[in-house]
Amino acid sequence: MSDCSGRTGQELSRALEKIGFRVLRRRDEYLYLRHPDGRSTTVPTRDGERIGPGLLALILRDCELWRRQLAELL
């Protein structure tokens, strides 16, 4: 699923907002997002920096999403 890998934090946060996640706060270069059902995660948003596969897996686990679902949102 290479559609998900190599994405920036900004791209990932926009995709999560499409399914109901809202930015709780922004601190330094991190966004804290929460869904109305209680799921939450933190996404780094450094300019132009790509999210690695390990961190992407953690974010997907926090959001209870599959890579396939994320690829459809991107």
Protein Blocks (a to p, Z undefined) as FASTA:
>chain_A
ZZlgopafklmmmmmmmnopacfbdchjaccdddfkopacdddfbehiacdfklmmmmmm
mnopafklmmmmZZ
